[in-house]
Amino acid sequence: MKTRSLIISMVFLLISGLMVFAQDGQKITFGVQGGLNLQNMSAKDTDGVDVENSLIPGFHAGVNVIIPIAPDFYFQPVLQFSQKGAKTEESPDPVTFRVNYLELPLNLLYRGRLGQGYVLLGFGPYVGYGITGKATSGDEEMDIEFQSTIETGDPHSSAYIKALDAGAGIYAGYETALGLYFQLNTQYGLLNISPEDKRLSDDQSRANNVGFGISAGFRF
């Protein structure tokens, strides 16, 4: 809870500070957006062998602001809820992991005139924090435990993931003259979200969030 509160406080302080230094005569605008996620995890098992996973659907929703820093270029912080995860292809019991993140992308945006609207090209880092999650196998469902380390006494029947995620993203889209916009985006997680398992003598597991999505939004 303290970490989530700190992330939210930091983004509002950052936005407030940048508004002070925004160029005279250029407009700061706000937007809302949401859409479909198609997510997966690039993963290795405890022996370091690649794990075959498949995409799962989810959604994202949030708010953003664009702050002018140069002609046609903007700084764009986004605060959003985002569902991520993957489905393992292990038999006989595939497991679906679904993790809900509070996420903060920090994008550099090019927004240039194209026809009556604007072409959108953005990229930048993101940081996310897991707030809830479920692991499902058949009729069985369990809460995901957010831990950086799995201790020797922790049960084998639970699912564990690190809460903190970070990576990079890129997107492209188009904004109409009315403020309605659409974009395609992709993200790659750079942090290993698989906790160190101290129950094993040589844990080589790792997992990284990967995925892409489609968004629609409106700019005020």
C-alpha positions as CSV (number, residue, x, y, z in Angstrom):
1,M,0.0,0.0,0.0
2,K,2.8,2.4,0.9
3,T,4.5,1.7,-2.5
4,R,1.3,2.3,-4.5
5,S,0.7,5.6,-2.6
6,L,4.3,6.7,-3.3
7,I,4.0,6.0,-7.0
8,I,0.7,8.0,-7.3
9,S,2.2,10.9,-5.3
10,M,5.3,10.9,-7.5
11,V,3.4,11.1,-10.8
12,F,1.2,14.0,-9.5
13,L,4.3,15.9,-8.3
14,L,6.0,15.3,-11.6
15,I,3.1,16.5,-13.6
16,S,2.6,19.6,-11.4
17,G,6.3,20.5,-11.8
18,L,6.3,20.1,-15.6
19,M,3.2,22.2,-15.9
20,V,5.1,25.1,-14.5
21,F,7.8,24.8,-17.1
22,A,5.5,24.1,-20.1
23,Q,6.2,26.4,-23.0
24,D,4.1,29.6,-23.2
25,G,1.2,29.4,-25.6
26,Q,1.3,25.6,-25.9
27,K,-1.7,23.7,-24.5
28,I,-1.5,21.0,-21.8
29,T,-4.3,18.5,-22.4
30,F,-5.7,15.5,-20.5
31,G,-7.0,12.2,-21.9
32,V,-8.8,9.0,-20.8
33,Q,-8.2,5.7,-22.5
34,G,-8.9,2.0,-22.3
35,G,-8.7,-1.1,-24.4
36,L,-7.7,-4.7,-24.9
37,N,-4.5,-6.4,-23.7
38,L,-3.0,-9.6,-25.2
39,Q,-0.4,-10.7,-22.7
40,N,2.2,-13.4,-22.3
41,M,5.3,-14.2,-20.2
42,S,8.7,-15.1,-21.6
43,A,9.8,-17.7,-19.0
44,K,12.2,-20.4,-18.0
45,D,11.6,-23.1,-15.4
46,T,13.7,-23.9,-12.3
47,D,16.2,-25.8,-14.5
48,G,16.6,-22.9,-16.9
49,V,14.6,-24.6,-19.7
50,D,12.3,-22.4,-21.8
51,V,8.6,-22.7,-20.8
52,E,6.0,-22.6,-23.6
53,N,3.3,-20.1,-22.7
54,S,0.3,-18.7,-24.7
55,L,-1.4,-15.3,-24.8
56,I,-4.3,-14.4,-22.5
57,P,-6.7,-11.5,-23.0
58,G,-7.1,-8.7,-20.5
59,F,-7.9,-5.0,-20.4
60,H,-6.3,-1.7,-19.4
61,A,-7.9,1.7,-18.5
62,G,-6.4,4.9,-17.2
63,V,-5.8,8.6,-17.6
64,N,-2.9,10.6,-19.2
65,V,-1.7,14.1,-19.7
66,I,0.5,15.5,-22.5
67,I,2.8,18.4,-21.6
68,P,4.6,20.3,-24.5
69,I,8.4,20.3,-24.4
70,A,9.1,21.3,-28.0
71,P,7.1,21.9,-31.2
72,D,5.2,18.7,-31.9
73,F,6.9,16.9,-29.0
74,Y,5.4,16.2,-25.6
75,F,6.0,14.4,-22.3
76,Q,3.1,12.0,-21.6
77,P,2.8,10.4,-18.2
78,V,0.0,7.7,-18.0
79,L,-1.6,6.2,-14.9
80,Q,-3.5,3.1,-15.6
81,F,-4.8,-0.3,-14.4
82,S,-3.5,-3.1,-16.6
83,Q,-4.2,-6.9,-16.6
84,K,-1.2,-9.1,-17.5
85,G,-0.3,-12.8,-17.3
86,A,0.0,-16.0,-19.4
87,K,-1.2,-19.5,-19.8
88,T,1.3,-22.3,-19.5
89,E,1.0,-25.2,-22.0
90,E,2.2,-27.8,-19.5
91,S,0.1,-31.0,-19.5
92,P,-2.0,-32.4,-18.0
93,D,-2.9,-29.3,-16.0
94,P,-2.3,-26.0,-17.8
95,V,-2.2,-23.0,-15.4
96,T,-3.4,-19.5,-16.2
97,F,-1.8,-16.6,-14.4
98,R,-3.6,-13.3,-14.3
99,V,-2.0,-10.3,-12.5
100,N,-3.5,-6.9,-12.1
101,Y,-1.0,-4.0,-12.1
102,L,-1.1,-0.3,-11.2
103,E,1.1,1.0,-14.0
104,L,2.9,4.2,-14.8
105,P,4.3,4.6,-18.4
106,L,6.4,7.7,-19.0
107,N,6.4,8.4,-22.7
108,L,8.0,10.8,-25.1
109,L,5.3,11.6,-27.7
110,Y,5.5,12.9,-31.2
111,R,2.1,14.4,-32.2
112,G,2.3,15.9,-35.6
113,R,-0.4,17.2,-38.0
114,L,-1.7,14.7,-40.5
115,G,-4.8,15.7,-42.4
116,Q,-7.4,17.1,-40.0
117,G,-5.9,15.3,-37.0
118,Y,-2.6,14.1,-35.6
119,V,-0.3,11.2,-36.0
120,L,0.9,9.8,-32.7
121,L,4.3,8.1,-32.1
122,G,5.3,7.4,-28.5
123,F,7.9,5.4,-26.6
124,G,9.4,5.3,-23.1
125,P,9.8,3.3,-19.9
126,Y,7.1,2.1,-17.6
127,V,6.9,0.9,-14.0
128,G,4.2,-1.3,-12.6
129,Y,3.2,-2.7,-9.2
130,G,1.1,-5.9,-8.8
131,I,-2.0,-5.3,-6.6
132,T,-4.0,-8.6,-7.0
133,G,-3.6,-11.8,-9.0
134,K,-5.1,-15.3,-9.5
135,A,-3.6,-18.6,-10.7
136,T,-6.2,-21.0,-12.1
137,S,-5.8,-24.7,-13.0
138,G,-9.0,-26.5,-14.0
139,D,-11.5,-25.9,-11.2
140,E,-8.8,-24.8,-8.7
141,E,-8.0,-21.2,-8.1
142,M,-5.6,-19.5,-5.8
143,D,-4.5,-16.0,-4.9
144,I,-1.0,-15.0,-6.2
145,E,1.4,-14.1,-3.4
146,F,3.6,-11.1,-4.2
147,Q,7.1,-11.9,-2.8
148,S,10.6,-11.1,-3.9
149,T,11.9,-14.3,-2.3
150,I,10.2,-17.6,-1.6
151,E,11.4,-18.8,1.8
152,T,12.2,-22.4,2.7
153,G,9.0,-22.7,4.8
154,D,6.6,-21.4,2.1
155,P,4.1,-23.9,0.8
156,H,4.5,-25.4,-2.7
157,S,0.8,-25.2,-3.3
158,S,0.9,-21.4,-3.6
159,A,1.8,-19.2,-6.7
160,Y,4.4,-16.5,-6.2
161,I,5.3,-13.4,-8.3
162,K,7.4,-10.3,-7.6
163,A,5.1,-7.2,-7.2
164,L,7.5,-4.8,-9.0
165,D,7.7,-4.8,-12.8
166,A,9.4,-2.4,-15.2
167,G,10.2,-2.2,-18.9
168,A,9.7,-0.3,-22.1
169,G,6.9,0.3,-24.5
170,I,6.2,1.9,-27.9
171,Y,2.9,2.8,-29.6
172,A,1.5,4.4,-32.7
173,G,-1.9,5.8,-33.5
174,Y,-4.0,8.6,-34.8
175,E,-6.0,11.4,-33.1
176,T,-9.0,12.9,-34.9
177,A,-9.9,16.6,-34.9
178,L,-12.6,15.9,-32.3
179,G,-10.1,14.5,-29.8
180,L,-11.0,10.8,-30.3
181,Y,-7.8,8.7,-30.7
182,F,-6.8,5.1,-31.4
183,Q,-3.5,3.4,-30.9
184,L,-1.6,0.1,-31.1
185,N,1.0,-0.5,-28.4
186,T,3.5,-3.1,-27.3
187,Q,5.5,-3.6,-24.1
188,Y,8.4,-5.7,-23.0
189,G,9.2,-6.2,-19.3
190,L,12.9,-5.9,-18.4
191,L,12.6,-7.1,-14.8
192,N,12.5,-10.8,-13.8
193,I,9.2,-11.1,-11.9
194,S,10.0,-14.7,-10.8
195,P,11.0,-14.7,-7.1
196,E,14.2,-16.4,-5.9
197,D,13.1,-19.8,-4.5
198,K,15.2,-20.7,-1.5
199,R,13.6,-24.1,-1.3
200,L,15.8,-25.1,-4.3
201,S,19.6,-25.4,-4.4
202,D,19.9,-23.9,-7.9
203,D,16.8,-21.9,-9.0
204,Q,17.2,-20.7,-12.6
205,S,13.6,-19.7,-13.2
206,R,12.8,-16.3,-14.7
207,A,9.7,-14.6,-16.2
208,N,9.2,-11.3,-18.1
209,N,5.9,-9.7,-19.0
210,V,5.5,-9.2,-22.8
211,G,2.4,-8.2,-24.8
212,F,0.6,-5.8,-27.0
213,G,-2.7,-4.0,-27.0
214,I,-5.3,-1.8,-28.7
215,S,-6.5,1.4,-27.1
216,A,-9.2,4.0,-27.7
217,G,-9.4,7.3,-25.9
218,F,-10.6,10.8,-25.8
219,R,-8.5,14.0,-25.3
220,F,-10.0,17.0,-23.6
